[in-house]
Amino acid sequence: MATKHSRTIEELEQLYTAFNQGDIETVVTAMTDDITWIEAEGEPYGGTYHGPNEVLQMFKRIPEDFDHYAVTPSRFIVEDDMVVVEGISDVTSKDGVDYEIPFAHVWRLDDDKIQEFRQYTDTVLLQEAFEA
């Protein structure tokens, strides 16, 4: 029998897979209507986005700015309604340079919907990939 924690991890793994396959609609539909999405300051999309539509508009910019952008989670830490995910962003800049950028994502869930997302990453390296 699956535990709530294992179901939560499985659901987030599915969202990472959907994002990596370009299925942004699946990611957006997993959000609450009043989601707060926080990208690390100092990176190309740094700032706070409110609501699924603002997040969607930010996501749409990624293929315009990078040849490849995928996130690979490696560790999940679940505590109540919070999940911390560690992993690597595999990024290819427009000039073809590959980057492996570590991240930590903090998710807050409400009835299995994403209420809040906060990103921590190497903003200098991500900005370098963006500008290349």
Secondary structure as GFF3:
##gff-version 3
##sequence-region A 1 132
A	DSSP	alpha_helix	4	20	.	.	.	ID=ss1
A	DSSP	alpha_helix	24	29	.	.	.	ID=ss2
A	DSSP	beta_strand	31	39	.	.	.	ID=ss3
A	DSSP	beta_strand	47	50	.	.	.	ID=ss4
A	DSSP	alpha_helix	51	65	.	.	.	ID=ss5
A	DSSP	beta_strand	68	79	.	.	.	ID=ss6
A	DSSP	beta_strand	82	92	.	.	.	ID=ss7
A	DSSP	beta_strand	98	110	.	.	.	ID=ss8
A	DSSP	beta_strand	113	121	.	.	.	ID=ss9
A	DSSP	alpha_helix	123	131	.	.	.	ID=ss10
###
